[in-house]
Amino acid sequence: MVTFERFMHSPSAFRSAFAVFLAIGWTGCANPNGKNQMNAHRHTNELVNETSPYLLQHAHNPVNWHAWNERSLAKAREENKLLLISIGYSTCHWCHVMERESFEDSTIAAFMNEHFVSIKVDREERPDIDHIYMQAVQMMTGRGGWPLNCIALPDGKPLFGGTYFPREQWLEALKQIAQAWAGDPDRCRKYADEVTAGIRQASLVQPSGDALEIVTKEGLAEAVRSWSATFDPEHGGPDRAPKFPMPVNYRFLLRYHYHTGDRSVLEHVSLTLNRMAMGGIYDAVGGGFARYSTDAEWKVPHFEKMLYDNAQLVSLYADAFRATGNPLYKSVVYETLAFVARELTDNQGGFYSALDADSEGEEGKFYVWTRDEIDSLLGDHASLFSDVYNINKHGLWEHGNHILLRRASHEVLAEKHKLGMAEYLQILESCREKLLSAREQRIRPGLDDKVITSWNALMITACCDAFDAFREPRFLAAAEKAMGYIEKNLMSDDRVFHSTHPSVASAGKKPAVMAFLDDMALLTRAYLSLYESTGKASHLMAARHMADAAIDGFFDDASGMFRFTHDDGESLIAPKIEMEDNVIPSSNSVMAGNLFRLSRHLDRVAYEKTARHMLSSVRQYQASYPSAFANWHMLALDFLYPFHELVVTGKEAEAGIRDIRSRYLPNVTTAMAESESELPLLKGRFVPGQTLVYVCTNKSCRLPVPDTQKALGLVEK
């Protein structure tokens, strides 16, 4: 653990860390209803008035926690006390370990209460605050993660920080810092000013200039070659552990294969998707993916399930099905969306945020099985199921429990057991239903029931992607219902909000925190997805409105990029301009992609110019760190290779669009109308009594053809 004195003298204190450390532990919610149980607790602090499940977990610590608000910050300034900013989220395992060891300890709490104004932050509610202090800790220590604990001056400038601290180290660090602040505040201010200057410097973006040069085809090929050196040829994914599903990476690689024909890339994507779907990271009983695998084989998950992972993996597997026709990918999409509908969906249609890894104080207890349980529940079919899902030495985890995973395809296993495929699958489905029913009787993991705009937008897009791939009406219905939830509960008078909670929504109240750029960007993309899947002009107009609102409120003229926070939002110590794609693609790369597609639908040259300008600004990074710019790479493909608009008009327009969108055509955007329309792509293209398909490229359209098959023959890669 880095001490305060080491921080103050470390020559590497200001080196920039390129990406947030991702290997995070998670655990269950302690008490999401704490504010209704005040009389049952010895201590109650101000967090009892919050709605965040994470903040409520700390509402009965002896620490006098405050939420991040102007009142709390003013208290620090007025009392000249240091801020102790502790950041985490409801399913963070080591957050709760530190809570048990330190924040529930009366001695440590008394010291914190005397010397600091202690503030708890849910990083999912306030990603802007998390970014600032994560960057500070990375600069000071060279790593990051959660829990994130940062001590700052009363004005918010960071002074000291780290992640998880054992009890004695935490107390010793607090004593050193309190002593330094009392004895030499000028030295503390000087150091905090230097850290803050480093954060601000790291947030600067070099504008691209007038040339608007973007990465070339050759540059992109070199980036993929260097990236491929890190591929795991045996298990898929990266050649290291832990392994995180990175959906945006594999969506790019699929598109790259589409345009270049690079078979090695397709083989890597297929291997990765197959191994994830058959591995322990995938819930073979209930559907859906865990956050990551702790090992290189995708066997042992960290058992929490996040909405944002599952949304993007649905989109990825829907893409992969359209590209390859692999039936495994279809089952993954259907099962994952069934899980989301069953366990992460509000009755009004919004999507909840996460399920914990733990139940009854044990990680994974809800999801694993003993051999005796399998035998008892499945009877005559236990032997087949145990062979398929490795209730044996390979699937054994700990304490006699097994993680369900496959090592062979269903085709191979059905042949091994001398069963026809239909009978084999029917038996397995019956077994899964029995296990799911039995599992529902267990004590469930905690649920984080926040509804976050950006994550819901990801799931809306995922439902549209699944609908396009499989033409399943309930997928589109779920997307439209969720958008209705957002419009009702997270929008008001042209304002968009970041997150809400069922208790807030049911009371008819609006949230307090305005949307961040990722909310605006992903919501714009979700409206575009709904428009292309349904042809409803209202969705396209909403997408345009969201994009224009983002330009008006978030665009930074100096850098040519978008700031993460709104002009009218709370002023923090440094701006955030998010460029690097991570588990979720960066808000700027999503906005640039939106503007490119909107420029095609609405004939807005300014949109395309802005998108190209943004893309040119990241050109210098794309080759050196390709996996952190995968969503930018996808936009580069749209500029570097032919991009088409397919327009279908007439009485069979919907059927024509369904046919087109069921195919893997990543370089195509679509529009349809069954009557005359004033939209730029559709205007003047309707002829009564006829169904016509137009293929347009670079603002030039070929003569219309009468059916989609002929039109598809005109689409160039």
N, C-alpha and C positions, 0 to 999 in steps of 0.2 A: 504494500500500500504506500502511495506517495504521501509523505508528510508535508505539512505547510511550509516548513523550512526548505525542503527540497524543491517545492514549487517555486519559492521565491528566488532560488539561485539556479534553477535548471536552465542550461543553455539551449535545451530543445523545447522550451516552454511554448514557443509560438509556431512550431511546425504544423502545417495543415494536414489533417487527416482526411483522406479522400472519400471514405464511405463509413457509415455508421456500422459499428460491430453488430452483427445480426444474430449471433448464437445466444438467444435470450431464453431464460427459464420462465415458466409460467405456472400459475396455480389457481385455485378457485376463489370465488367470492366469499368473503367472511360473513357479511351480514348486509345484504342490499336493502334491508328495511330497517336499518338502525334507528332512523329518526322516529319510528313509531314505538321504540322500546327504550325510551329515555330512562324510565324508572327502573329498568333491569340492569343498569350499568352504573358503575362507581364514578366514571368520568364521562363528561359530554362536552364537546367543543363545538366551534361554529360550523364545522362541516356537517353537522346534523341537519342543517337547512339546505344542503345541496341535493341534487338529483343524480349525480354521477355515481354509479356503483362503486367505483374506486375510491372516491372521496368518502362515501358513506362507510366504507370498510374501516376508515380511520377516525370516524366520528366519536369513538369512545376511547381513544388513546388518552393517556394522561398528558401528552403533549398538547399545548394549546394551539392546535392547527387553525390556520385561516385559509380561506380560498383566495385565489389571485383576484384582487379587485382594488380599486382606488383607495378604499378605506384601509385595507391592510397595508398597502404601500405607504400611505400617509402616516400610519402608525409608526412604521420604521423610521421615516424621516423625522417625525416629531420627537421620538424617543432616542434618536440617533443610535439605533440598534442595527446590527447586521441582519440581512435577510437570509434565512435558511430555506432554500427552495428545493423541495424534494418531489421528484417527478416519476410517475410510473403509470400503470394501468391495471385494470381489475384482474387480469389473468397473468400477471407477472409473478413468477415463482419467487425469485430472490427479493422482490419488493416485500413480499409477505414474510420471508425469513428475517429480513432486517426489521420489519415491524415487530415481530415477536421478540427478537433479541434486544432491540434498542428502543423503539418507540412505545412499547408497552412497559418499559422499565422505568420505575418511578424516579430513580436517581438520575438517569439520563434525561428524562422528561423535565425534571426540576431545573437542571442546568440549561437545557434548551429554552425553557420558559423564562429564565432569568436573563439570559444574555442575547437571545435572538427573537425576531419575529418570524415564526415558522409557517411556511406556506406549502400546502399540498397542491399539486397540479396533476390532473388527468391529461396525459400527453395526447390522448385521442380527442379530447375536447379542445385543447389548446396546443396544436402542433407548432404554432408560431413561437410560443414560449419555450417549448421543448427544443426547437431548433437552435435558439440562441445559446441556451445553457449546455446543450449537447456539444455544440461547436466549441464552446469555451473549455469544457472538460477534455475534449479530444485534443485541443491545442496544448493543454497543460499536461496531459498524461499520455497522449498518443493512442488512446483507445476510448471507447464509449460503450454505452449499454444502459440497461435499466435494472434496478432503480438508479436514477440519476440524482445525485445530491450535490448541489452547488451552493456555496455561501457567497453572498454578494453584498456590496455596500448598500446603504439605504437608498441610493439612487438606481440600484439594479445592476451596477457594473460588477462582473464576476471576479472573485478574489481567490477562491479555492474550490476544488470539486473532485469528485470521483464517482464510482458506481456503488457496488455493495461494500460496506465496511462491517467487519465483525465488531461486536459490542465494545471491547476494550479499545480497539483502534479508533472507533468512532468517538468515544468519549475523550481519548487523548487528543485527537484532531480538534475537537471542539474547544478544549481547554487552550491549546496552542493559539488557535485563531482568536478566541476571546481575549487572550493576553496580548496578542499582537495589536488588536484593534484598540485596546485600552492604553497600551504603552507607546505605540508609534503609529497613529492613524495616518500620518502623512505618507509613510512608507507603504501602507496598505493602499492608499488612494493612488499612489504612483504606479504600483504594480497592476491594480485593477484598470487604470487608464491604458496601460500597455496591452493588456489582454483585450480590452474592448477595441482598441485600435487594430489589433490583429484580426478580430472578428469582422470588423468593418472592411478591412482590406480584402479578406477572403470572400466577402460578398460582392465585390466589384466584378462586373462583367465587361470584357473588352468588346466594344462594338465592332461589327464586321467591316465597316467602311462602305464604300459605294460599289465595290466590285461584286458583292453578293455571290462570291465563289462558294460552291459546296463541294463536299467530298466527291471524288470521281468514282467511276466503276472500278478502276484499278485500285484506288485507295480503299474502297469498301471490301474488295476481294482480299487485299493484304490484311485488313482488320480481321476478317473471318479466318484467314489462315493462322494468324497469331493466336486468336481466340481458341481455335480448334486444338491447339497444343495442350489446352487445359481440360479437354473432354475426357471423361472416364469411359474407356472403350468396353468395359465389362458390364458396368451397372448403369451407365448413362449419367447425365448430370455432370457436375464438375468433379475433378479428380481429387476430392478432399472430403472431409467430414467436419462438422455436420453439413448436411445437404438441404438446401432450401429450394422448393419449387420456385422458379423465376419465370412466370408465364410469358412476360413480354419478350424475354430472350428467345424462347422457342417459337413464338409467333413470328418474330423477325426471321429466324432461321428457316421456317417453313416458307415464308415469302421469298427469301433469298434463293432457295431451291427452285421455286416456281419460275423465277426470272432467269436463273443461270443454269439450271439443270444439274447443279452440284449434288451428286448422289450421296456423297459422304455426309453432307449436312442433313439430308433427309433421314439417312440411316441413324444418325445420332439422335435426332428428334424422336424418331420412332422408338428407338431403344429406351430413351429416357421416359417417354410417356408410357410405354409398356411396363417398365420396371416400377414406376410410381404407382400405376393402377393395380399392379399385382402385389406391391409391397405393403408392409405394415403401416405406412404413412396414409394409406387409403383405408377407410372404414368399410370392410367387406360386408358387414351386417347392415349398417344403416346408411351407407353412402357418405361422401364428403371426405375432404383431405384434412389432415392435421397440419400444423404450422411448418414443421420441418422434421427431418430424420436426424437422429443423433449419430448415426453410423453411415458408412459409405454405401450400404446395400439397400437403403430405403426401408430397413426392417423395423427399427425401434423409433417410433415417433415421439416428439414432445406432443402430448395428446390433445392440446388445445386446438380448437377449430375457429378460424377467423373468417368473417364474411368476405373480406377483400381477397383472400386467397381463393376461396371456393368460387367466387364470381369470375375471376380471371381464368381459373382452370376450366370452368365450363366453356368460356369463349375459346380457350386453346384447344380443348378436346373436340369442340364443334368444328373448328377450323381443320383439325387433323382428320376428322371423319370425312369432311368434304374433300380433303386432299388425297386420302388414302383408301377410304371405304372400310376401314378396320372396324368390325362390329364391337370390339372391346371399347372403343371410344364412345360409341353411342350409349352403351350401358353405363359408362361413367357419367355422361351428361344427365341421363334420366335419373340415375340413383342420387347424384349430387343435388339436383334440383328438388328431388323428393325429400331429401334431408333438409334442405333450406326451407321448403314449404312446411315441413313438420315441426322443425325445431328453432328456426330463426325468423319466423314471419309473424308480424303483428296482425291482429284480426282486421285491422284497417288496411293492411297491405304493405306497410313499411317493413324493412328488414332490420333485425337486431344485429349487434356487432360481433359477439363472440361467445363461445362456450369454453369453460375452463378445462385444464388438464386434469385437475384433481376432483375426487369426490371422497367423502369420509376421510379426508386427510391423506389420501394416497393417490399418487399420480397414476393415471390410466386404469384405475380400478373398475370404472364403468365399462371399459371396452375389452378387457381381457377375459380369458376363459381357462378353467382347469379341465383336464382330461375327463374327470368324473362328471363335470357339468355337461360337457358335450355328449358323453355316453348316455346320461340320464335324460337329457332333453331330446335327443335325436334318435334314440333307439336303433332300429335296424339300419338307419342311414348314417349312423355315427362313423362307421368305418370309412365309407366313401368320403364324407365331409372332412374327416380327419386327414385323409390322404391328400385331398385337394388343397386344404388350407393349413397343412403342416402342423397338426396337433402332435408334434413329435419333437425330437431334439432340435431340429432347425428352428421351429417356431417357439421353442421354450424361451421365456424371458427371465422372470425371477419369481421366487416364492411359489413355484409350481404352476404359474400362469403362462398362458400361451398368447402370442400375438398372431392373429389370422393373416396369412400371406400365402401367395402362390409362387411356385417356381417353374411352372409349366403352363402352357395354354390350355384352355378348355378342350380344344380339339384333341390334343395329345392325351389329356386325362380321360376324356370320354372313350377314346379308343382303348386306353389301358384297361378300363373297367368294362369293356365290351358292351357299351351302351350307345344307343343312338343319341345324336346331339339333343334332340327335343326332349327325350326322357331324362337325359343327364341334367340338362338345365332346369327342367321341372323339379327334379329332386332337390337340386341346390337351392332353388327359390323357396321350396317348402321348408328346407332347413333354416334358411335365413329368416323367414317369417317367424319360425318358432323361437329362434334366438333373439330376434328383435322384440318379440312379445315378452320373453323372459327378462330381457335387459331393461325394458320399461318399468319393471317392478323394482329395480335397483334405485338407490339414492342417486339422483342426477347431479352432474357437475353444475356449478353455478353458471348463470346466464348473465351476460352484460347486455342489458336491453336498451342501451342507447341506440338511437337511430341517427346515423351520420350521413349527411347529404352525399358526400363523395363516394362512400362505400355503397350506398343504395344506388347511386348512378352506375357504378360498376356492375351491380347485379341486374339492373334494368337492361344494360347493354348485353349482358350475358344471356338473359332470357330472350332478347331479340335474336342473338346469334344462334341460340338453340332452336328457336322457332324457324329461322331461315333454313337451318340444316335439316330439320326433321318435320316441319310443317305441323307441329303439335300445337293446337289452338290454346291450350292452357298455359303454355309458356308465354305467349304474347299477352294473354289476359293478365298474368302475374306482373308483367312489365308495365302495362297500362295502369293497373291498380296501384302499383308502387309509385308511379309518377303522380297519380292523383293524391296519394298520401303526402308526397313532398310539396305539391302545390297547395295543399290545404294547411299543412302544419309547419312548413319550413320556408314559406314565402309570404310576404305581406307588403302591399303598397310598393311594388317594384324592388323590394329588398329580399335577399336570400340569406338564410341562416345556416350555420354550420352543422348543428346537431340539436336533437330534442330527446325527450324521454316520454314514455307512455303517460306518466303522471302529469307532465306538462301539456301534452297533446290532449288528453282527456278533459283537462280543465279549460280547454279552449285558449290557452295562453301561447304567446310566441316566445321563442328562445331569446337569449340575451346576446349570444356571440354571432356576429355577422359571418357570412361565408368567407372562406379563404379561396385562393386561386384554384386549388385542386377541386373544391366544390363546384366552382363556376365552370372549370374546364371539363370535368367529367360529366357534369349535368348537361353541358352543351353537346357533348358526344352522345349522351343517352338520348337526347331529343333527336339528334341526327339518326341514331339507330332506329328509333321508333318511326321516324318519317320514312326511312328507306324500307322498313319492314311493312308499313301500313299504307303508305302513300298519302297520309293525312297532312294537308298543307299546314294545319295549325302547329304540328310538331316542328316543321321546318321554320316557321315564323318564330316559334319559341327558341329554337336553336340560334337563330340570328339575333334575337333580343338578348339572349344570354351572352353571346360573343361580343356584342356591342357594349353591354354593361361591363364586361371584363375589360374591354379596351378603355372605356371611360374611367373606370375606377381603379384599375390595376396596372395599366401600361406605363412603363418607365422610358421616357423619351431618351434619356442619356445612354442607356444600354441597348435599347431596342428589344428588351425583354419585358416580361410581366413580373411585378413584385408579388410576393406571396400574400401580402395583406393589403386591404383596401385603403385608398387614400384617406378615408374618414375613420379608419380603424384606430385602435390604441397604438400609441407611439412607443415602440420598444427601443432598446439601446442600439440596435443595428438592423438594417433591412435584410430581408431574405429574398434571394432570387434563386429559385430551385431549378437546376438544369439537369442533374444526373438522374437517370432512371434507376430505380431500385426495385423492390418487390412490386410496388406500384409505380407506374411510369411517372416521370416528373411532370409537374403541372404545366411547365412551359412547353414540353414536347407534345403534350396532349393538346394544348391551345394551338400550337403551330399546325398540328394535323387537322384540327377542327377548321382552322381558317383556310387551309388548302381545300378541304372538301366543300366548305361553304362557298368558296370562290367558284367552284364548278356548278353548284346548284343555283347560285344567285348572280353569276356573271359579275362578281365584284373583284376587279383587278387588284385593288388595294389589299384585300385579304391575302391573296396569293403572294404579293410582294412582301408583306409582313412575315408570312410563313417562311419565305425564302431567306429573308434577312435574318430571322432567328436561326434557321438551319446553318447559315454561313457562319454564325457566331460560335457554333460548337464544332466546326470543322477541325480545328486544331486538336480537339480532345478525342475525336471518334476513333482514330487509329491507335492511339496510345492506351485507351481503356475501353475497348469496344463493348464489353458486357454492361457498362454503365451508361451506354447511349443507344440501347437497342431500339427504343421507340423513335429516337431521332433517325436511326438507320432506316426504319420503315418509311418515314417521310422522305428520306433521300431516295429510296427506291421509286417512290411516286414521281419524283422529279427526273430521275435518271432513265426510267423505262417508260414505255407508252402507258398512259393512263386514260381510261375510257369512261364515258357516260353512256349507259344503256337506258333508253327511254322507250316505254311501251305505252301506247294509247289505244283506246277503243274498248269494246265490250269485253274482250278477253284479256284486258291489261293485267288484272290481278293474277290470273293463272300464268301469264307470261313472266311476270316478275317473280312469282314463286319458283318457277322452273329455273330462272337465272340465278336466284339467290340460294338455291339449294346446292349450287356448284361452288367449288373453290376458285374464286376470281378476285384475288386481293387487289388487283389494279382496276377495279370497276366500281363505280357508284351508280345507283339506279334511281329512276323516277318513273311514276306511272300516273295515268289519269284515264278515267272512263268517259270523260266529257272534256269540253274546252277548259283550259286553264290559263291564267295570266302569269304563272311562274316562268322564269326565263327559259328553263330547260324544256318546258312543255308548251309554251305559247306557239300557236300556229301549227301544231303537229297533230291535232285531232281531225280525223275525217269520219263523218257519220257512217256507220255501217261497216267500218273496217277496223281490223286490229293491225297496227303498224309498229315495227320495232326499228328504232334508230340507233346507230352506233356512231358516237361522236368522239373525236380526239383532237385536242389542241384547238378547240373552238371551231372545228370543221366537222360536219356530219355527212356521212354517206347517205345515199338514197335509201329510203326505208325498205325493209323487207317484211314479208307477211308472217314470219314465225321466228321463234327464238333460236331454233337450230341453225337457221341461215345466219342469224345475227351473231351467234357465238362463233361461227366460222370466220367472222371478220375481226374478232378480238385478238390483238397481238399481245405477246408477252413482253 
